[in-house]
């Protein structure tokens, strides 16, 4: 009986690409499928019916069978468990390229680079678009997604919290107001969406309020929890005007009549406190900044302390913790700075240069004054 079953199984094996055979402790013959890796039990009482029935529902075998047809492309199983063509359409390929450039913050010229075109040729993909076509497609994608998000805000009546600030470009002097919406979706996930990057002519309260109202109307947002800004006096005036105009939209536009709508940025408050406390050590911080500026300007290397240009960061006013990181890093190279003062005459001359009508203060003068100690 078992020999007869083995003959039947061999025929099924050739047809269904079954990989291996083993005997179960109960005397039944079990087979492991070559593609789906499932183990199937085949009792001697039912013959090969189980195996034949599995052919109709085996997606891995279906993908293999379709791949044998030269008139069709190779199919694979996607993440949802459905069959799809292995080679995507050109429309999907171009959409994926757009998303890659946007998410990776790549330059538009990347799609015309030799490296990317070589990659597309190597893996048999479509010809990548030009940078001009890419630019048009990205703008089109933005417009479509913005329209979809606006429709969602209108239909869902989603309430959001707003953060905004004004940034000044140091090169051109132009001012830009950035507006970000924060909300929790139906899956209880915190979402953040930049809904505005607007050019503003000044930092007055009227301009801020007008820009904020226009941006929310542009996205169809009619319900707001709060607006978080820094402690500039113009923001207080701006949010007063904003509250008066935005509350007219509906009775549900603001929470508790907007009594707690204006939220002051806690990080900005802490930064102001730290700056006030650091004013007593302004000369010491300036001395360290001058020493680091010399090292970064001349790209020298000091043997003692293994100090290089990239070893010492300079602080930036817009990065609140950068001064702390600069001082923390400089203290590790205190020995190197001491040796530079002895051996490097240009280093000492660097502090004799007059800037803004004041002579530079070297780090030893500050340290000897007792204001900065490692």
C-alpha positions in Angstrom: 0.0 0.0 0.0 2.8 2.4 0.9 4.6 1.6 -2.3 1.5 2.4 -4.3 1.1 5.7 -2.5 4.8 6.5 -3.2 4.2 6.1 -6.9 1.2 8.4 -6.8 3.2 10.9 -4.7 6.0 10.9 -7.3 3.6 11.9 -10.0 2.2 14.7 -7.9 5.7 15.6 -6.9 6.7 16.2 -10.6 3.5 18.2 -11.2 3.4 20.4 -8.1 7.1 20.8 -7.4 7.0 19.3 -3.9 10.4 19.3 -2.3 10.7 16.5 0.3 8.9 13.7 1.9 8.9 12.4 5.5 6.9 9.9 7.5 4.9 11.2 10.5 4.8 9.2 13.7 1.3 8.2 12.9 2.2 6.5 9.6 1.0 9.3 7.4 3.1 10.7 4.5 3.8 14.4 4.8 5.2 16.7 2.1 6.8 20.1 2.3 6.0 22.4 -0.6 8.9 23.9 -2.6 7.5 27.4 -2.9 5.2 28.2 0.0 7.3 26.1 2.5 4.2 24.7 4.0 4.0 21.1 5.4 1.0 19.2 4.1 -0.3 16.0 5.7 -1.5 13.3 3.3 -3.2 10.3 5.1 -3.3 7.1 3.3 -7.1 7.2 3.4 -7.4 10.3 1.3 -4.7 9.8 -1.3 -3.4 12.9 -3.0 -6.6 15.0 -2.8 -5.0 17.3 -0.2 -2.1 18.1 -2.4 -4.2 18.7 -5.5 -6.5 20.9 -3.6 -3.6 23.0 -2.4 -2.6 23.8 -5.9 -5.7 25.9 -6.4 -4.9 28.2 -3.4 -1.1 28.2 -3.4 -0.1 31.8 -4.5 3.6 30.9 -4.7 2.9 28.1 -7.2 0.6 30.5 -9.1 3.4 33.0 -9.4 5.7 30.2 -10.6 3.1 29.0 -13.1 2.5 32.5 -14.5 6.2 33.0 -14.8 6.4 30.1 -17.3 4.3 31.9 -19.8 6.6 34.0 -22.0 3.7 36.3 -23.0 3.4 37.5 -19.4 5.8 39.2 -17.0 7.1 37.5 -13.9 4.7 37.8 -11.0 5.6 38.0 -7.3 3.6 38.2 -4.1 3.4 41.6 -2.5 3.2 42.5 1.1 -0.6 42.2 1.1 -0.4 38.6 -0.1 -1.6 39.4 -3.7 0.0 38.6 -7.0 1.5 41.4 -9.0 3.8 41.9 -11.9 7.4 42.0 -10.8 8.3 44.9 -13.1 6.2 47.9 -12.3 4.7 50.3 -14.8 6.5 53.5 -15.9 4.0 55.6 -14.0 4.8 53.9 -10.7 8.5 54.1 -11.5 8.4 57.9 -12.0 6.3 58.3 -8.9 8.8 56.4 -6.9 11.6 58.6 -8.3 9.7 61.7 -7.2 9.3 60.4 -3.7 12.9 59.3 -3.5 14.1 62.8 -4.4 11.7 64.5 -2.0 12.2 62.2 1.0 16.0 62.0 0.5 16.3 65.8 -0.1 18.3 65.0 -3.2 19.2 67.7 -5.8 17.1 67.6 -9.0 20.3 67.0 -11.0 20.6 63.6 -9.4 18.2 62.0 -11.9 20.5 63.1 -14.7 23.7 61.8 -13.0 25.7 59.0 -14.5 25.4 56.9 -11.3 21.6 56.9 -11.3 21.3 56.2 -15.1 23.8 53.4 -14.7 21.7 51.9 -11.9 18.5 52.1 -14.0 20.2 50.4 -16.9 21.7 47.7 -14.7 18.4 46.6 -13.2 16.5 47.0 -16.4 14.4 50.0 -15.3 12.8 52.7 -17.4 14.7 55.8 -18.6 14.7 58.3 -15.7 13.1 61.7 -16.3 15.0 64.9 -16.8 15.4 67.4 -14.1 12.9 69.8 -15.7 10.3 67.1 -16.0 11.1 66.0 -12.4 10.5 69.5 -11.2 7.2 69.8 -12.9 6.1 66.4 -11.6 7.0 67.2 -8.0 5.0 70.4 -8.1 2.1 68.5 -9.6 2.4 65.9 -6.9 2.5 68.6 -4.2 -0.6 70.3 -5.6 -2.5 67.0 -5.7 -1.6 65.9 -2.2 -2.3 69.4 -0.8 -5.8 69.2 -2.4 -6.3 65.8 -0.8 -5.2 67.0 2.6 -7.4 70.1 2.4 -10.4 67.9 1.6 -9.5 65.7 4.5 -9.3 68.7 6.9 -12.6 70.0 5.7 -14.5 66.7 5.9 -13.0 65.4 9.2 -13.2 68.8 11.0 -9.8 68.0 12.5 -8.6 70.3 15.3 -4.9 71.2 15.2 -2.3 73.0 17.2 -0.1 75.5 15.5 3.5 76.5 15.9 5.0 79.4 14.0 8.2 81.5 13.9 9.9 83.9 11.5 13.3 83.1 10.0 15.6 85.7 8.5 17.9 84.7 5.7 21.4 86.1 6.5 22.4 86.2 2.8 19.4 88.1 1.3 17.9 89.6 4.5 14.5 88.3 3.5 12.0 87.1 6.2 10.1 83.9 6.0 7.3 82.8 8.3 7.0 79.0 8.9 3.7 77.6 10.0 3.4 74.0 11.3 0.2 72.1 12.1 0.3 69.3 14.8 -2.6 66.8 15.2 -3.4 63.3 16.3 -4.9 61.0 13.7 -7.5 58.3 14.2 -4.8 55.7 15.0 -3.6 58.0 17.9 -0.3 58.9 16.1 1.1 62.4 16.5 1.4 64.0 13.0 3.3 67.1 12.0 2.7 69.0 8.8 4.4 72.2 7.5 1.5 74.1 6.0 3.2 77.4 5.3 6.5 78.8 4.3 5.5 82.4 3.6 7.6 85.4 2.7 6.7 88.4 5.0 7.7 92.0 4.6 8.1 92.8 8.3 7.7 91.3 11.8 4.7 93.3 12.9 1.7 91.8 14.6 -0.7 92.7 11.8 1.4 90.9 9.2 1.8 87.8 11.4 -1.9 87.6 12.1 -2.9 88.1 8.4 -0.4 85.5 7.2 -1.6 82.9 9.8 -5.3 83.4 8.9 -4.6 83.1 5.2 -2.6 79.9 5.6 -5.3 78.2 7.7 -8.0 79.2 5.2 -5.8 77.9 2.4 -5.7 74.4 4.0 -9.4 74.4 5.1 -8.5 74.3 8.9 -11.3 75.8 10.9 -10.6 74.4 14.4 -7.5 75.2 16.5 -6.4 74.1 20.0 -3.5 76.6 20.5 -0.8 78.6 18.8 2.7 78.3 20.2 5.1 81.2 19.5 8.2 82.8 21.2 8.0 85.7 23.6 8.4 88.6 21.1 5.9 91.4 21.8 4.8 91.4 18.2 3.5 87.8 18.7 1.3 88.9 21.6 -0.3 91.6 19.4 -0.6 89.2 16.5 -2.4 86.4 18.4 -4.8 89.0 19.9 -5.9 90.0 16.4 -5.9 86.4 15.2 -8.2 85.3 18.1 -10.7 88.1 17.3 -10.9 87.2 13.6 -10.6 83.4 13.8 -13.4 83.1 16.4 -15.9 84.5 13.9 -15.7 81.4 11.8 -17.8 79.3 14.2 -18.5 78.8 17.8 -16.3 75.7 17.9 -13.2 77.3 16.2 -11.4 77.8 19.5 -11.4 75.9 22.8 -12.8 77.7 25.9 -13.2 80.9 23.8 -9.5 81.0 23.1 -8.5 81.8 26.7 -5.6 79.4 26.5 -4.9 79.7 22.8 -1.7 81.7 23.1 1.1 79.4 24.3 4.6 80.7 24.9 7.5 78.5 23.8 9.0 77.0 27.0 12.3 76.3 25.2 12.6 80.0 24.3 11.9 81.0 27.8 14.6 78.7 29.1 17.0 80.0 26.5 16.5 83.6 27.6 17.2 82.6 31.2 20.4 80.8 30.2 21.6 83.8 28.1 21.0 86.1 31.0 23.0 83.8 33.3 25.8 83.5 30.8 26.2 87.3 30.5 28.6 87.2 33.5 30.8 84.9 31.5 30.6 86.7 28.2 34.3 87.6 28.0 35.3 84.0 28.7 33.0 82.6 26.1 34.2 85.2 23.6 37.9 84.2 24.3 37.1 80.5 23.7 35.2 81.4 20.5 38.2 83.4 19.2 40.6 80.5 19.9 38.4 78.0 18.1 37.9 80.5 15.2 41.7 80.6 14.7 42.0 76.8 14.6 39.1 76.5 12.1 40.5 79.2 9.9 44.0 77.9 9.4 43.2 74.2 9.4 46.3 73.4 11.4 47.0 70.4 13.5 48.4 70.4 17.1 50.3 67.3 18.1 49.3 67.7 21.8 45.7 67.0 22.1 45.3 65.7 18.6 43.3 68.8 17.6 42.0 69.4 14.1 39.7 71.8 12.4 36.8 69.4 12.6 37.4 68.7 16.3 36.1 72.0 17.5 32.6 73.3 16.6 31.6 77.0 16.7 28.4 78.0 18.4 25.5 79.4 16.4 22.9 81.8 17.8 20.0 80.0 16.3 21.1 76.7 17.9 20.5 77.1 21.6 22.7 74.3 22.8 25.6 75.0 20.5 27.5 77.3 23.0 27.4 74.5 25.6 28.7 72.0 23.1 31.5 74.4 22.0 32.7 75.0 25.6 32.4 71.3 26.4 34.6 70.3 23.4 37.1 73.1 24.0 37.8 72.1 27.6 39.0 68.7 26.3 41.7 70.4 24.3 42.9 72.9 27.0 46.4 71.4 26.9 46.6 71.9 23.2 45.6 75.6 23.5 48.3 76.1 26.2 50.9 74.6 23.9 49.7 76.8 21.0 50.2 79.9 23.1 53.8 79.0 23.7 54.8 77.7 20.3 52.5 79.4 17.8 53.1 83.1 17.4 50.4 83.7 14.8 48.0 82.3 17.4 48.9 85.1 19.8 48.8 87.7 17.0 45.3 86.5 16.1 44.0 88.0 19.4 45.6 91.4 18.8 43.4 92.0 15.8 40.8 94.7 16.3 37.2 93.8 15.4 34.3 96.2 15.9 36.6 98.6 17.6 37.7 96.1 20.3 40.8 94.0 20.6 40.3 90.3 20.9 40.4 88.5 24.2 42.5 85.4 24.4 41.5 82.3 26.4 44.3 82.7 28.9 43.1 86.1 29.9 39.7 84.8 30.6 41.0 81.8 32.5 43.4 83.8 34.6 40.4 86.1 35.4 38.8 83.1 37.0 35.6 83.1 35.0 36.1 79.9 33.0 37.6 76.7 34.5 37.8 73.2 33.3 
